[in-house]
C-alpha cells in the first residue's frame, strides 16, 4: 500500500498558495485492507474512505471509461493493480494530475509542473472530452488563476468547443452546473469564467440569455463601454473587487437580460428592459435550480435597478412602494444587497469605476426613516385593522417626504 497526496493540494503548494483541502490516493490496496485499518467507506460509485482520525478522504487508485452521457456516465475500476500514472491520467488538467509522497517527492507524468510555470490550463488526455462538467471546471479554474496570468491552452479550448457543440452539456444536472457556476462566481475574477464559456461556445448553450447581450449597444452617454455584454462583465468584476456575496454577484450577472430582447431598430435605447428581462431571469433561475435567496434578489434587482439609480428623483410614494417590494421592514439585509448590486452596476462602466454612488446612502436613509415610524402611538389613537395600515402608510410617506427634503 502506497499513499500519495494528489490534485489541488500539490498544485497549490507549488504555486505558493495556502492548501485547504487535501485529497489522497491509495495505490496497491484493496477495500478489505482499508477497512481493516479502520477507514470508513463513503463512496457510492467508487471506493472512497474517510481516515479514522483526520476524517480526510482517501480514494483507491482507479481507472474510468465512458459508458453513458453526461457527468455521471462513467464506469470505474479500482484494484491493487491500478498504477498511480493510470489514476492520474483520468484527471482533467495537467496541473491537477500531479502527486507527491510523504517526502514531497513529485510524480508528474503529464508535465503539470511545466504547465504551472507556463501558466497554462491544459487537458491531460483526449478523454477530457468525455466529461462535459470539465468545460465549467476549466472556466472556473481560469477565473481563479487569472490574476496569476493563467490562460486556457488553445488545444484545450478546442476540446471544450467540441463538447459545447456535442449536446453533452445538456446532460449536466442543474445541481452540478449550479455548483460550478456558484463557485466560479465567488472567484477573484468571475468575469473570466463567463469569457471562457463564451470563447468555447458553452455560454450560448448554458445561458443563451447572457450570451445574447454581447454585441448589443447601449447609449454611450450613460455607458461609455457601449456593449451590454462588456458592461455585464465589468459589473461582475466590480462585485468581486468589492467582495460582494453570491446573491449580489448572481443578480449582477442577470440584471440586464432584458436588453437582449430589444429590437435592433430601437438600439441603443432599451425601453422597459427591466420588465422584459424578468421572464428571462426566471428561466435561468429555474434551469439551474438556483437557491431561493439568489433567485429573489436577481428578480428584484432586474426589476428595480433603475429605480436605485434614480433614487433622488423618486416620489415618496414610489420610494415607499420600492421599500415594500423588498419587504424592508422584515428583511433589511435584502435591501442592502439590492443597494450593493445597484452600486456595482453604476461602477461597472468604463471610466466610472471609482465614481461615488450617493444613491446608496440616500436609499439607506429612506429605509431607516420609514422603519423608524412608531406604531404604538397610532394604536393609542385607536387605529386598528385596515385603518391602522393606512395610518402607518401616511406616517411613512411623511417621513420619506422629510427625508427627501433634507437630502
C-alpha positions, 0 to 999 in steps of 0.5 A: 500500500502506497499513499500519495497526496494528489490534485489541488493540494500539490498544485497549490503548494507549488504555486505558493498558495495556502492548501485547504483541502487535501485529497489522497490516493491509495495505490496497491490496496484493496477495500478489505485492507482499508477497512481493516485499518479502520477507514470508513467507506463513503463512496457510492460509485467508487471506493472512497474512505474517510481516515479514522482520525483526520476524517480526510478522504482517501480514494483507491487508485482507479481507472474510468471509461465512458459508458453513458452521457453526461457527468455521471456516465462513467464506469470505474475500476479500482484494484491493487493493480491500478498504477498511480500514472493510470489514476492520474491520467483520468484527471482533467488538467495537467496541473491537477494530475500531479502527486507527491509522497510523504517526502514531497517527492513529485510524480508528474507524468503529464508535465503539470509542473511545466504547465504551472510555470507556463501558466497554462490550463491544459487537458491531460488526455483526449478523454477530457472530452468525455466529461462535459462538467470539465468545460465549467471546471476549466472556466472556473479554474481560469477565473481563479488563476487569472490574476496569476496570468493563467490562460486556457491552452488553445488545444484545450479550448478546442476540446471544450468547443467540441463538447459545447457543440456535442449536446453533452452539456445538456446532460449536466444536472442543474445541481452540478452546473449550479455548483460550478457556476456558484463557485466560479462566481465567488472567484477573484475574477468571475468575469473570466469564467463567463469569457471562457464559456463564451470563447468555447461556445458553452455560454450560448448553450448554458445561458443563451440569455447572457450570451445574447447581450454581447454585441448589443449597444447601449447609449454611450452617454450613460455607458461609455463601454457601449456593449451590454455584454462588456458592461455585464462583465465589468459589473461582475468584476466590480462585485468581486473587487468589492467582495460582494456575496453570491446573491449580489454577484448572481443578480449582477450577472442577470440584471440586464437580460432584458436588453437582449430582447430589444429590437435592433431598430430601437438600439441603443435605447432599451425601453422597459428592459427591466420588465422584459428581462424578468421572464428571462431571469426566471428561466435561468433561475429555474434551469439551474435550480438556483437557491431561493435567496439568489433567485429573489434578489436577481428578480428584484434587482432586474426589476428595480435597478433603475429605480436605485439609480434614480433614487433622488428623483423618486416620489415618496410614494414610489420610494415607499412602494420600492421599500415594500417590494423588498419587504424592508421592514422584515428583511433589511439585509435584502435591501442592502444587497439590492443597494450593493448590486445597484452600486456595482452596476453604476461602477461597472462602466468604463471610466466610472469605476471609482465614481461615488454612488450617493444613491446608496446612502440616500436609499439607506436613509429612506429605509431607516426613516420609514422603519423608524415610524412608531406604531404604538402611538397610532394604536393609542389613537385607536387605529386598528385593522385596515385603518391602522395600515393606512395610518402607518402608510401616511406616517411613512410617506411623511417621513420619506417626504422629510427625508427627501427634503433634507437630502 
